[in-house]
Amino acid sequence: MEDFFEIDFLGVETAKSGDAITIRYRKQGEEWIHVVDGGYIDTGEQVVAHIEKYYRGATYIDHVVLSHSDGDHANGLRKVLEHFTVGALWMNRPWLYVDTLITRFKTYNSTDALERALRRAYPTLDALEKIALEKDISIREPFQGAVVGKFTVLAPSKEKYLKLVVDSDKTPEPTTEARLTGAMASAGQYVKALVARIRAAWGEEYFPPGGTSEENEQSVVQYACLNGKKILLTGDAGREALSEAIQYAPSIGLALPGLNYVQVPHHGGRHNVSTEILDKLLGPRLPAIPEKTIFSAVCSSAKADEDHPRDVVKRAFMHRGAHWAATEGRDLNFSVGIEREGWSPVPQAEYPTEMEQ
């Protein structure tokens, strides 16, 4: 039978954006089904119904991947794990490394106490672990270099992940650096209300200097080449995670730019990307609006979410030849080698003539 793939970005429609992705593909005679993130708790039912309807009534999921611990990615996976037979759950759990981390927390001299604190700090991970253990689902670590079906994890490395756990404001005793980051984040909330919009010519971009949260930087970045198409899934990855992925790409034979399908990080947040990173990942800015788009950029964003996507991010992807498609309350399907009746192509988004400053 011929190879194919179909990737569905489900519309997670609440006041805030979320991510839920299902994937079915055949390569070299093997067929796989993956779920990457599951949105909010209610999204779980949506994921289950979608798989049953469009993936031939499947009851077995080969791989479930949690990009990171945020509730808009993790909570819906509870229903997926409970409903289906699952081959493996891929997620990183910080308490597995308490022996390594204990020396980085001044007030903890007991690994048991640190583990309890980390479980309280990451309740979604703890809940998913409990379900997986009850159902005897294998739990694996999606660190850099791990192979998930035909996907390869480009980031995070184990070393980077552990540093992010220590620096996170969620940890029991944030480091000085983490406290400063938290203060900057609070300042960022104040600045957010003062953000102005300006008219900008084609090619102009402005990204604020501050990056995204440590939790977002923990996001699993995955790559696969299916039917000759290069696919990158980013979760809520920020500039650090994307830089690590870019640096690792040559080691698996991935030459950048040249991607065909790219998940826009963090619902189109402007603190996740930069001009320099996008130049490396997607290529330099084109001199004018291209007659034909070069790749597809897929953004999981809710209609009601006023903060996502940012127009500067949409502009930046389109500057590099992207066909921009956002979920905005609808499910999006991208496929090669297989057709699905009743689904129509998504028209190109209108280019924003203004951006946030």
Secondary structure, DSSP 8 states (H G I E B T S, - for coil): ---EEEEEE----SSS---EEEEEEEETTEEEEEEEEE-STTHHHHHHHHHHHHTTT--EEEEEE---S-HHHHTTHHHHHHHSEEEEEE---GGGGHHHHGGG-TT---HHHHHHHHHHH-HHHHHHHHHHHHTT-EEE---TT-EETTEEEEE--HHHHHHHHHHSTTSSS--HHHHHHHHHHHHHHHHHTT--EEE--TT-----S----HHHHT--EEEEEETTEEEEE-TT--HHHHHHHHHHGGGGT--SS--SEEE-GGGG-TTS--HHHHHHHH-S--SS--SS--EEEEE---TT-TTSS-HHHHHHHHHTTEEEEE-TTS-EEEEES---TT----------SEEE-
